[in-house]
Amino acid sequence: MKHQFNIKAGDRVIIYMPMTIESLVAIHACARIGATHVVVFGGFSAHELANRIQDCEPKLLICANAGKEPSRVINYLKIVNEALTISTHNKIPKVIYQR
């Protein structure tokens, strides 16, 4: 992650994923590099995610393609795209997602 996405110590990264092994790997990778990671609960709406994007001004956003709850499937990519259109103040240089 350090070389591929040019993330270094002090950079901010938002992790918007369900609680999976992949999210723990992303958290650990940020900690190893020294990047500040902000974990946003996967159930938050696009508006709430946009607020956190504006407050945090991240260099990278890591998200899942989708998450599954007992009664529904949550399309994280749709929420992220909507949040990025709401949060026009800050453009995130890179968004990566788990398939």
DRENSE-934104 format. One record per residue (C-alpha): x, z, y. Coordinates in steps of 0.001 Angstrom, whole numbers, padded with zeros to 6 digits, always signed. Layout:
XZY...
***
This chain:
+000000+000000+000000+002841+000811+002368+004376-002667+002350+001330-004751+001472-000870-003451+004315+001854-002264+006719+000567+001331+006733+003069+003973+007789+003131+007692+008495+000705+008616+011259-001606+005610+010764-005279+006359+010128-007165+005060+007092-010899+005386+006370-011925+005640+002718-015610+004781+002193-016161+004969-001554-018109+006878-004176-016272+009689-005961-014360+007629-008490-010815+007591-009805-010071+004737-007389-011028+006863-004382-008693+009631-005567-005899+007066-005959-006514+005832-002393-006440+009414-001064-003229+010142-002948-001612+006902-001741-002374+007811+001886-000970+011290+001383+002223+009940-000209+002821+007563+002708+001940+010175+005315-001077+008298+006650-004026+010342+007838-007001+009581+005622-010610+010132+006589-013009+010242+003659-016513+009143+004650-019295+010116+002241-020588+007009+000472-024202+007760+001333-023716+007513+005104-025549+004758+006939-023912+001885+008817-024539+003639+012145-022804+006832+010988-019903+004839+009560-019609+002946+012874-019404+006287+014715-016539+007384+012497-014780+004050+012950-014992+004449+016723-013794+008060+016616-010957+007460+014159-009736+003994+015238-008311+003273+011770-005730+000652+010914-007263+000158+007457-010656+000685+005837-010840+000984+002046-014275+000638+000475-015982-000067-002807-018068-003145-003459-021015-001022-004587-021898+002445-005799-024475+003570-008306-026819+006504-007904-029398+007564-010482-032231+005725-008726-030479+002885-006871-027371+000796-006297-025721+001068-002877-024104-002086-001491-021097-000673+000374-019882-004058+001613-023178-004723+003351-023013-001312+005049-019386-001859+006114-020143-005311+007552-023090-003899+009488-020975-000985+010759-018272-003375+011924-020819-005341+013955-022151-002104+015507-018687-000808+016335-017523-003616+018609-015261-001220+020513-012694-001117+017722-011690-003921+015404-010108-002805+012154-007121-005031+011367-007678-004867+007596-010568-004046+005235-009935-003887+001501-012480-003242-001199-012557-002370-004857-014423-004891-006982
***
